[in-house]
Amino acid sequence: MTLAIADLPVVDSHCHLFLPSLETRPLDRFWTLSTLPVPPEDIHSTVFFQMVKKRFAQFLGLSEDAPFEALAEERSALYRAYPAGYVERLFADAGLGTLLVDIGYPSLENEGYEVNPDDIKTILPRREVRFVVGVERVLHSLLKRGLSFAGFTEGFRVELARQVAQWQAVAVKSTIAYHTGLDIRPVARDQAERAYFRIVRQPQVNGAMQYGQESRSEDAKVYRDFMLLETIEFCLEHSLPLQLHTGMGAVPAIDVRLSNPLNLRWLISDPHFGRATIVLVHAGYPNHAEAAFLVNTYPNLWLDLSETVPFVGSGVRSRLLEVFEMAPLRKVMYGSDGVNVPETLWFSCVEFKQRLAEALDTLVSAGQVTEEFALESAAGILAANSRRLYGLSHQ
């Protein structure tokens, strides 16, 4: 038996902006998390890439034996001729109804280009698109201005509030894990001020601060920890969830040792800051079991499966079962982390539905849960949990 969930609607709780005119790499380069020059033959020899290729050939109506170059050529012709029509066809096939789009990435600082959030709506006229404001882009824009520390911290709150209002954002997102890690600690204001001024004087402040040389310095940790706590204060005041990058990410920018969600112990245990609603984005993979434990034991933590799906590939089903060992399923949400090309969002969704059905079916067959519980949980993970957390309408 396989649970019938293929037609259930989906909320992608974490994805990014894309536009056909801004693709900067060949299509096969988007199926690796490395920003290093990985040889195409290495990418093509992964089981994950072969899964993508097979399902993509089926979608395009081409032979599964066709070379990927032929698929890419057919896709390019369809996408560039009528972007909105091609993306609509993809997302209708996946059942994607709502997208929560992180507008902090891609950016000029880390990819050399950025996308106007309004533009994404022009190619998704039939989809509900909601936005998440990225903290790091706000910090970077203010750092370049050389403000006083009081001006910097006040300007941060003002700009964050402006963007939340402008884009009617449903959450705020931080990638502090990329920079100084998740071992957030309390910081005195005067200590943060001294660290801030030392960083502002550095020459790279006008360069790529997103993943800049300051990322591993002690001053960077002091000021970033302070500003992360300022962000949480903002979220508490505005009743907004904080999406927090955990676990894997772009290599070599991320140091996964620092992004283990277990490092969050002080933050999530603090009587004040622990009141914030925090989403462990990417499920902390490869520390997904630890993340599931935290979500089980801390009431205000939620789990987002993005990037684990689709990049774990053939291991998605077993990873889901490991997450389900501890995490309350009503606090687990589907997401893709899709970016740059719409196929990343599409493949993640269609693949996830199949693996989710298999994982839940395993539990039903073993007599551990009822079919009713499994179906209700599937609907929750795919859409209802995100709608409840982010206050989305029910379509």
N, C-alpha and C positions, 0 to 999 in steps of 0.2 A: 504493500500500500504506500502511496505517496500522497501527502496532503495536497488538496487542490487549492493552491494559493496564487497561481500564476496570474489571475485576473484581479487580484487585490490592488487597490491604489497605493501609491508610494509617495512618501515625503523624503526627499534627499536632504537630510539634516545638516550636511556639510559638504559644500562643493565650491567651485571657484568660477571666475569669469573666463569666457572664451569668445573669440571672434575669428572667422575664417581669414580675414585679411591680416591677422597678426600672428599666424602660425610661423614659427621661426626655425623649425626643425622638420626633417622627414617624419612621416607618420609613425614609423616603427620606433623612433626615439622617445615617444611618449609612453612607452610601456616598460620603463625602468625608472627607479627612484634615484639613480646616480646622475649627477651633473658632470661626471668625468667622461672622457671619450671612450665609452665602452664600445667594443667592436660590434657591428650589427650581427655578426655570426654568433656572438655570445648571447645577445638578446633573443635571437631567433631560436636558439637551442634550449631555451627554458620551456618547461611544461606550461607555465603561465602564458607565454606568448603563443604557443601552439593552441591553447584553449581559445585565446582571442581570435586567432586567425580562422579557426574552424567555425566559430559562431558568426564571425563577420562575413565569411563566405556564404553561409546560409542566409544571412540577412540580405546580402546583395544579390542572391540568386545565382551565384557562381559556383563552380566546382570547388570542393574542399581541397583538391589537389592543385588548384591554381596557385602560382607563386604570389607571395605577398605584394610584390610590385604591381601585379595586375589588379589586385584588390584596391591598392592605394590609388591607382590611376582611375579606376571606375568611381571610387569614392570622391576623388578630387573633382571629377567632372560634375557629379551630382551636387556636391556641397557648394561649389563656387558658382554654379549656374543658378541655384535657388536655395540659399542658405536656410531660410525659414522653413521651406518645404522639406528639406532633407532632415533638419533637426526635429521637426514635428514628426516625421516618419519614424525616426529613431526612438523618440521619447514615447510615442504612442505604442510602439512595439514593446517597450519596457513597462508601460503603465505609470510613468513618472508624471505626477500631477503637480507637485509643489517642490520648489527648490529654495533652500536657504543658502544664499550665496555670500561667501566671505569676500568683501570688496577690498581687503587688505593685500591680496595677492592675486595675480601678478602685479608687480609695481616696477617703476623705473629703477629703484634701488637694487632689486634682485634679478629681474628678467630683462631690463632695458626697455620695457614698454609697459603700458597700463591700459586698462579698458574702462571706459565710462560706464558705470552701472546702468544708466538709462539705455545704452546700446543693446544690452543683453535682452531687454524686453522686446526689442524690435524683431528678434528672431525666435522669440518664445511667446507669441501672442495668445496662445491657448493654455499656457501654463501659469500657475501662481508663482511669482518670484518675490521672495522676501530677502532682506539683506542683514548681514552681520558686519559690524564695524571692527576693523583691525586696529589694535592699540599701537602696534609698532610703527605704522605709517604716521600716526599722529605724533608720536614721540620724535620720529626722525624730522618731521617738518618743523617742529619747534626747536630742536637742537641746533639746527642750522642758523637760527636767528640770534643766538648769543644772548638770550634774555637773562635777567636776574633770576635767581632760583624761585623767588616768589612769583615772578612773571611767568616762569616756565610752568610751575605747578598749577597756577590759576588758569593759564592759557590752555593747559592740557584738559582741564575739566570743561572749560568753555567750548573748545574745539570738539571734544568727544560728545558733548551734549548737542552741539550744532549738527554733527554728522548723524547722530542717532535720530534727531528730529527730521533732518533733510531726507534721510533714506527710510524713515519709519522702521528703524532696525529692531529686530526681535532679540538680539543678543550682542555681546561684545566678545571679541576673540583676542587672546594673547599667545604669542609664540616665544615667550621668555625661555622655554625649554631649549630653543635653538642657541640662545646666547649664553646664559649663565646657569641654566638648569632649574630644576623644580624644588630645590632645597631652599625654599623661601624663608627668610628670617626677618624678625622685626628690626627696623633701622631707625635710629634717632634722626630727626630732621636736620640737625646741624651736621651730622656725619654724611647724610645724603647730599647736603648742599656742597660740602667740600669735594666730594666725589664728582658731583655734577660739573663744577667749574674746571676740574682737572680734565674731564672728558671733553668739554666744550673747547678747550685750548688745543686739543689734538688736531692735527691737520686732516685726518680722515673724516672729521665731522661733516664735511661737505661731500664725502664719497658714499660708498655703499654701506651705510650703517646697519642695514638690515642684517647682514652677516659680516660685519666689519671686524677689523683687528681688535677693536675694544671688547669684543664679545667675551673673552676669557679673562679680562683683567679684574682685579679686586674692586677697583673703582666702578667698573661696569656692574658688577654684582650688587654692590651697595645701592647704586642709584636705581637699577632695574628692580630690585626687590622692593625698594621704597615706592616706586611708581606702580608696581603690580598691586601693592596694598592700597594705593590711591585708587586704582582701577576698581578694586573690590568694593571700596567705600562708595564709589560712583554707582556700581551695580546694585548695592544694597539700597541706596537712596532712590534709584529709579526702578527697582524691582525687575532687574534684567538678569538673565543667566549669563555666566561667564563661560565661554568655550575656551578650554585650556589644552594646548597641544601637549600630548604625551606620547612617549614611545618613538617609533621610527619616523623618518622623514627624509628629506633630500640629503644625499651623501655627496661630499664630505662635510656639509655645513652642520649637520646634527651630530652631537656626541650622545649616543643612546644611553651611555652610562649616567648621564645627567638628567635624562628625560624619563627615568623610571618613576611611575606615579607613587611608589612607596616613599619617594623623597618629599612628598607633600605633607608628611605627618604633622609637622608643627602647624602649618596653615589650616588644614582641615580640622585639627583638634582644638584650635584656638576658640574660646567662647564667643568672641566677636566675629572674626573673619570666617569661622566655620559655619556661620549662619547663611553665607552666600550659597546660591545654587551654582554648582560647578559641574560642567560636562567634561569628562575625560575623553577628549577627542582622540580618535584612532585606537581607543581601547587599550592604550599603553603598550601595544604590541612591540616587542616580543614578550612583554610583561603583562599580557592580557589576563592571566589567572590572578595576578596580584591586583590588577585594576578591578576585576570582578569581585574580589574579596572586599576591597575598599567600598565599592558601591553597595555591597551587602550590609556593611557595618556602619557606614556614614549616611544618615538620612538625606543629606542635601547633595549627594554625588549622583551623577547619571553617567551612562556609558554610551559612547558613540562609536560605531563599528567601522567608520570610514577609513580608507586606506588599507586596513586589514583586508577589507573587500574593496578592490579586487586583487591587490598585489600579492596576497598569500597564495593565490591561484588554487591549485588542487588541494591545499590544506584548509580551505575555508570551513568545510563541514566539521572537521575535527576541532578547529579552533572555536567554532560556535559551541560545540558540546562542552569544551573546557570553560568557556565563559558562563554557560548555563549551569555549571556545577555550583556556582555561588551567587551570581548576580540575580536580583529580582527582575524578572522579564518585563515588568511594567516600567522599568527604568533603563531599558536597553533600546537604542535607536539605530535604524539603518542610516548610513551615509556613504558617500562614494569617495570624497576628496577629489572628484574629477576636476580636471583643469586643462586648459589650453586647447583641447579638442573634445567635441561632444561625445565621441565614442567611449571615452573613459567613464562618463556618467552612464551611458547606455549599457555597456558591457557589465559594469559593476552591478547594475540593477537586475538585469536578466539572469546573470550568474548567481547573484545572491538569493533570488527567489528559489531557484532550484536547490541550492545548498541548504537554505533555511528549511525548506520542506523535508529534505533528507534528514537533517539533524533532529527536527521535531518528531519525524516519523520513527526515528530510532528510539526516542524516549517513549513514544506511544507503544511501539512493538514490544519494548521491554517491560511494559506494564507500569512504568514510572509516572506517567501523566495520562490524563484522559484525552481523547481526541478533541473534545470541546475546549479544554484548556489549551491544547496545542494550537488550534485554529484562532482562538482569542488572542493568544500570545503573538502569533504570526501577524495578525492585523495590527496589534499594538506596536510591534517592532518596526513594521513597514511604514506606519503612518500615525496611528492614534496616539502613541506615546509622545511623538514630536509635537503633534497638535496640542496636546495637553500642556506640555512644558512651555512651549513658545507662544501659547495663546492664539493659535491659528484657527481660522474658520474651518468648519467641517464641510467638505465639498461632496 
